[in-house]
Amino acid sequence: MTNKVFITDLVLRDGHQSLIATRMRTEHMLPICAKLDNIGFWSLEAWGGATFDACVRFLKEDPWERLAKLRKALPNTPIQMLLRGQNLLGYRHYADDVVRAFVQKSADNGVDVFRIFDAMNDLRNMQVSIDAVKKSGKMAEGAISYTTSPVHDIPHFVELAKGLANFGCDTIAIKDMAGLLTPSAAFELVTAIRAATGLPVHTHSHATSGLASMTQLKAIEAGSTIIDTCISAFAEGASHPTTESMVAALAGTQYDTGIKLDDLEEIAAYFREIRKIYWQYESKFTGVDPRVLISQVPGGMISNLSNQLKEQGALDRMDEVLAEIPRVREDLGYPPLVTPTSQIVGSQAVINVLTGGRYKTITNEVKLYMQGRYGKAPGKINEAVRDMAISDQEVITCRPADLITDEMDKLRSEIEDVAKSEEDILTYAMFPDLGRTFLQERNAHTLTPETLLPIEAKSSGDCTRFAADEFRVTLHGETYHIRLTGTGHGSQTERPYYVSVDGITEEVFVEALNEVEISANGSSTGKAKSTQKASSTGRPRPTHAGHVTTAMPGNIVDVLVVTGQKVAAGQAVLVIEAMKMENEIQASISGTVINLFVIKGDAVTPDQVLLEIQPE
């Protein structure tokens, strides 16, 4: 008797999302696609998840173009994507017409297998996307977001699986995004789902806790016929069990995959070299970390959380954040930690730690969650926290998308000046401000991806940061190409800079207002000016109660007041995006806005005054 096991490899999506913050570029995927295509994988996960966001935000690639290129390069292997149900690939719920349009265009451009999940395991948020996949003629894989809590048990998950089967799903995925599934629990869960639904079971488990390979084997013994693995160059740790290792473990047994190890080695060697290119994005948390069994931080989130804390200059506070996450999760009624709830819980935990007070600042997403806008929480919500977040605002009990009217016509009209296709409209739908900027830059042929630092810089012992010397600066609607060509000697704080502006050589004098020289060992030489009155942006530094500041670095996404407007203490005056989550900044006192120091799009830090209020 043979019970062949099929493999989905994740190197083109979840592998690099888990280990290098989703930074792999299409140009580094395409050269190896022919080899991947000849292996005989059940599918290759290559789209969805955070890849859409990363393409637009960081890599400046059109995600739809990536999908089309991969489809052409992988003619024999099904392409799989991860879809967040009613959230699609954004961070909010979309109207049903947007969901249907997005699924259809994804299918048209090359997706064969849609793994559909909901962060709350609220089946109401999955049905429309599953129906749309079935209508497109593609394969719908209903996914259960696995987690552990006082309200999650085997019968609970089996009921979810039965609901997905009733929706017409072709397969059931157990999505263990944090590596919490133990071998014994996997055996019991797969056995129960197989008995209840009769559908093929596809198991997905991150290796963070060190359990995933054992868990996969017990799942196979219980009847799971498809497993997720990743080529060794991007496997293990926060990623997944190694493809080569699982192939070897099953070889010669009734579960033999039929895949040849020699063929995989060539692919692994290629990706080992590719990974070196992205050294600057390597997570500090790439090994086995059993703390995940308590914090439940999923593999895809741990590398991003690491990068976010690094950007805040607070990487040393990771342990505090990991301890705070379970507390926030309990307050929110034990949602599974998977996008977007992992970002919602994780970002709030970071804010709680960095601002020195639990829920001193509450993200807009937590407020929406508390209103029921993401769906029904699995457990009981902390009513005291809900009251802090939304006070006496109404809590909805219906399917959240029932409150959203059709959006596609409105989206078309909003972006018709720069959109060239239905796909462009959907890019804008996912990320309105970011998407519009991306499309404008694409049309102007000015898209510029993040700089990949040379590998040689990694081993440089005398510096820890590398500054850009070439910029594109937009001022008052005019864009200038500026290249730094040299610096001259001057006083301690004032020196000439030689630059090329649109090809014309210029000399500018720059006075540093807050320069501090850092020695090679990281200590300050104490050369800062002692009378600093402004930040490096020219914004004043806070000195009194009427100065409104931000608790965390981020970007201004909305200015809610104008100069001369009267405001009340606690009133929202600005909206800032930090760690992909939006936070309202409230007025510190009641009075009149007399100065605004920011506009939409500005980058800001906690040492800057964003607006000034004159007290009543």
Sequence and secondary structure as in RCSB ss.txt:
>XXXX:A:sequence
MTNKVFITDLVLRDGHQSLIATRMRTEHMLPICAKLDNIGFWSLEAWGGATFDACVRFLKEDPWERLAKLRKALP
NTPIQMLLRGQNLLGYRHYADDVVRAFVQKSADNGVDVFRIFDAMNDLRNMQVSIDAVKKSGKMAEGAISYTTSP
VHDIPHFVELAKGLANFGCDTIAIKDMAGLLTPSAAFELVTAIRAATGLPVHTHSHATSGLASMTQLKAIEAGST
IIDTCISAFAEGASHPTTESMVAALAGTQYDTGIKLDDLEEIAAYFREIRKIYWQYESKFTGVDPRVLISQVPGG
MISNLSNQLKEQGALDRMDEVLAEIPRVREDLGYPPLVTPTSQIVGSQAVINVLTGGRYKTITNEVKLYMQGRYG
KAPGKINEAVRDMAISDQEVITCRPADLITDEMDKLRSEIEDVAKSEEDILTYAMFPDLGRTFLQERNAHTLTPE
TLLPIEAKSSGDCTRFAADEFRVTLHGETYHIRLTGTGHGSQTERPYYVSVDGITEEVFVEALNEVEISANGSST
GKAKSTQKASSTGRPRPTHAGHVTTAMPGNIVDVLVVTGQKVAAGQAVLVIEAMKMENEIQASISGTVINLFVIK
GDAVTPDQVLLEIQPE
>XXXX:A:secstr
     EEEE TTTHHHHHHSTT   GGGTGGGHHHHHTT  SEEEEEETTHHHHIIIII   HHHHHHHHHHH T
TS EEEEE GGGTTSSS   HHHHHHHHHHHHHHT  EEEE  TT  GGGTHHHHHHHHHHT EEEEEEE   BT
TB HHHHHHHHHHHHHTT SEEEEEETTS   HHHHHHHHHHHHHHH   EEEEE STTS HHHHHHHHHHTT  
EEEEB GGG STTS  BHHHHHHHHTTSTT     HHHHHHHHHHHHHHHHHTGGG  S  S  TTHHHH   HH
HHHHHHHHHHHTT GGGHHHHHHHHHHHHHHTT     TTHHHHHHHHHHHHHHTTSTTSS BHHHHHHHTTTT 
  SS   HHHHHHHHTT     S GGGG    HHHHHHHHTTT  SHHHHHHHHHSHHHHHHHHHHHHTT     
    HHHHT SS S    SEEEEEETTEEEEEEEEEE    SSEEEEEEEETTEEEEEEEE SS   B TTS B 
  S S   B TTS B   STTEE  SS EEEEEE   TT EE TT EEEEEEETTEEEEEE SSSEEEEEE   T
T EE TTS  EEEEE 
